[in-house]
């Protein structure tokens, strides 16, 4: 292995890392991984390069390789909250929710105001069917980041599943105030309005979702709700 104290070796490692970052930014993930892999061979302690490679593996769906790289980083830096969070998202993708929650817990313990970790842990709890913990974490995420439209949208879904329809409608409304382009929230609010018996308002939202959404599944779901309340779309 080249000597990491040798200026030439360090320069080579830096060059490979920079090439990797450039390839990564340009969407060339295989090229990025190739460059990142060369750099740690020169300077194994270069954990930022290993972290970047983990992100590239995750983006390619190479989840086991991503976890292995996140593990390597955390062995060197067990106080990096962001890496615990990012490894948790890989566990989420693998539907290993208990491991995901353990990593989100670690991230939050290290960084108690980590709004994204609360949000993503809430999503994991929701997918597990633990609506109470999901709601509590979404509440905290919104307190920490009150302009996060996605958090309002996702908390609205939890309220809807708990049959708290007015709370759901309020959250979907706030999400749309913050991010009008979040068209799926029109379907969500329309569905909650329909369940609450507010059919005229529901129709307006559902028809807008059909008209503006780029996602056939959202359009179909909106049509199904309209059919349920007796409206042809």
C-alpha positions in Angstrom: 0.0 0.0 0.0 1.4 3.5 -0.8 2.5 5.5 2.1 -0.3 7.8 3.2 2.3 10.3 4.6 3.9 10.6 1.2 2.7 13.9 -0.5 2.5 12.1 -3.8 0.2 9.4 -2.4 -2.0 12.0 -0.7 -2.2 14.0 -3.9 -3.3 10.8 -5.8 -6.0 10.1 -3.1 -7.3 13.6 -3.3 -7.3 13.5 -7.1 -9.3 10.3 -7.2 -11.7 11.6 -4.6 -12.3 14.8 -6.7 -12.8 12.7 -9.8 -15.3 10.6 -7.9 -17.2 13.6 -6.7 -17.3 15.0 -10.2 -18.5 11.7 -11.7 -21.1 11.5 -8.9 -22.4 15.0 -9.5 -22.7 14.1 -13.2 -24.7 11.0 -12.5 -21.9 8.6 -13.4 -22.2 6.4 -10.4 -20.1 3.5 -11.6 -17.3 5.9 -12.5 -17.7 7.6 -9.1 -17.5 4.3 -7.3 -14.4 3.3 -9.2 -12.6 6.6 -8.3 -13.7 6.4 -4.7 -12.4 2.8 -4.4 -9.0 3.8 -5.6 -8.7 6.6 -3.1 -9.2 4.6 0.1 -6.5 2.1 -1.1 -4.1 4.9 -1.0 -5.4 6.4 2.2 -7.6 4.0 4.1 -8.5 6.6 6.8 -10.2 8.8 4.2 -13.6 8.2 5.6 -15.3 11.0 3.7 -14.4 9.2 0.5 -15.8 6.0 1.9 -18.9 7.9 2.9 -19.3 9.2 -0.6 -18.9 5.7 -2.0 -21.7 4.5 0.4 -24.0 7.2 -1.0 -23.2 6.1 -4.6 -23.8 2.4 -3.8 -27.1 3.3 -2.2 -28.1 5.4 -5.2 -27.4 2.4 -7.4 -29.5 0.1 -5.2 -26.4 -1.8 -4.1 -27.7 -1.8 -0.5 -25.4 -4.4 1.1 -22.3 -2.5 -0.3 -23.7 0.7 1.0 -24.2 -0.7 4.5 -20.7 -2.1 4.5 -19.3 1.4 3.7 -21.5 3.1 6.3 -20.2 0.5 8.8 -16.6 1.4 7.9 -17.2 5.1 8.4 -18.9 4.6 11.8 -16.1 2.4 13.0 -13.9 5.5 12.6 -16.4 8.1 13.5 -19.1 6.7 15.9 -20.3 10.2 16.6 -21.4 11.1 13.0 -25.2 11.4 13.3 -25.7 11.9 9.6 -24.1 8.5 8.8 -26.4 6.7 11.3 -29.3 8.4 9.6 -28.1 7.5 6.1 -27.5 3.8 7.1 -31.0 3.8 8.6 -32.4 4.8 5.2 -30.8 1.8 3.7 -32.4 -0.4 6.3 -35.7 1.2 5.4 -35.1 0.3 1.8 -34.5 -3.3 2.9 -37.7 -3.2 5.0 -35.6 -3.9 8.1 -37.4 -1.4 10.2 -36.1 -2.4 13.6 -32.5 -1.8 12.4 -33.6 1.4 10.8 -35.2 2.7 14.0 -32.1 1.7 16.0 -30.0 3.9 13.7 -32.4 6.8 13.8 -32.4 6.5 17.6 -28.6 6.8 17.5 -28.7 9.8 15.2 -31.2 11.6 17.4 -29.2 10.7 20.5 -26.1 12.4 18.9 -28.1 15.3 17.5 -31.3 15.9 19.4 -32.6 18.5 17.0 -32.1 16.4 13.8 -35.5 17.1 12.2 -35.0 14.8 9.2 -34.1 11.8 11.6 -37.4 12.4 13.4 -39.3 12.6 10.1 -37.7 9.4 8.7 -38.1 7.5 12.0 -41.8 8.5 11.9 -42.1 7.1 8.4 -40.5 3.8 9.6 -42.9 3.6 12.5 -45.8 4.3 10.1 -44.7 1.5 7.8 -44.6 -0.8 10.8 -48.2 0.2 11.7 -47.2 2.0 14.9 -49.3 5.1 14.3 -48.9 6.6 17.8 -45.1 6.7 17.6 -45.2 7.9 14.0 -47.5 10.8 15.0 -45.3 11.8 17.9 -42.2 11.9 15.7 -43.9 13.8 12.9 -45.0 16.3 15.6 -41.4 16.8 16.7 -40.1 17.0 13.1 -42.6 19.8 12.4 -41.8 21.7 15.6 -38.1 21.6 14.5 -38.8 22.4 10.9 -42.2 24.1 10.5 -41.8 24.8 6.8 -41.4 21.1 5.8 -44.4 20.5 3.5 -43.6 16.8 3.2 -43.8 16.4 7.0 -47.3 17.9 7.1 -48.4 15.7 4.2 -47.1 12.6 5.9 -48.5 13.5 9.2 -51.8 14.1 7.4 -51.7 10.5 6.2 -51.2 9.2 9.8 -54.1 11.3 11.0 -56.3 10.0 8.1 -55.3 6.4 9.1 -56.3 7.2 12.7 -59.7 8.5 11.4 -58.8 12.0 12.6 -60.1 13.5 9.4 -60.2 17.2 10.3 -56.6 17.0 11.5 -55.7 15.2 8.3 -57.4 17.9 6.2 -55.6 20.6 8.1 -52.2 19.0 7.5 -52.8 18.5 3.8 -53.9 22.1 3.5 -50.8 23.3 5.2 -48.6 21.1 3.0 -50.2 22.6 -0.1 -49.8 26.2 1.3 -46.1 25.5 1.7 -45.7 23.5 -1.6 -48.5 23.9 -4.1 -46.6 21.6 -6.5 -47.2 18.7 -4.1 -50.2 17.6 -6.2 -50.6 14.3 -4.5 -51.8 16.2 -1.4 -54.9 17.2 -3.4 -55.8 13.6 -3.7 -55.0 13.0 -0.1 -57.1 16.0 1.1 -59.9 15.1 -1.3 -60.0 11.5 0.0 -60.2 12.8 3.6 -62.9 15.3 2.7 -64.9 12.6 1.0 -64.6 10.4 4.1 -65.8 13.4 6.2 -68.8 13.7 4.0 -67.7 17.0 2.4 -68.3 15.8 -1.1 -68.3 19.1 -3.0 -64.9 20.1 -1.6 -63.7 16.6 -2.2 -64.7 16.7 -5.8 -62.7 19.9 -6.4 -59.5 18.4 -4.9 -59.9 15.1 -6.6 -60.5 16.5 -10.0 -57.5 18.8 -9.6 -55.4 15.8 -8.7 -56.5 14.0 -11.8 -55.8 17.1 -14.0 -52.4 18.0 -12.6 -50.8 14.8 -11.4 -48.1 13.1 -13.5 -48.6 9.8 -11.7 -51.2 7.4 -13.1 -51.6 5.7 -9.7 -52.6 9.0 -8.1 -55.0 9.8 -10.9 -56.6 6.3 -10.6 -57.0 6.5 -6.9 -58.6 9.9 -7.3 -61.0 8.5 -9.9 -61.9 5.7 -7.5 -62.8 8.1 -4.7 -64.9 10.2 -7.1 -66.7 7.0 -8.2 -67.3 6.1 -4.6 -69.0 9.4 -4.0 -71.0 9.2 -7.2 -69.1 11.4 -9.5 -67.9 10.4 -13.0 -64.3 11.4 -13.9 
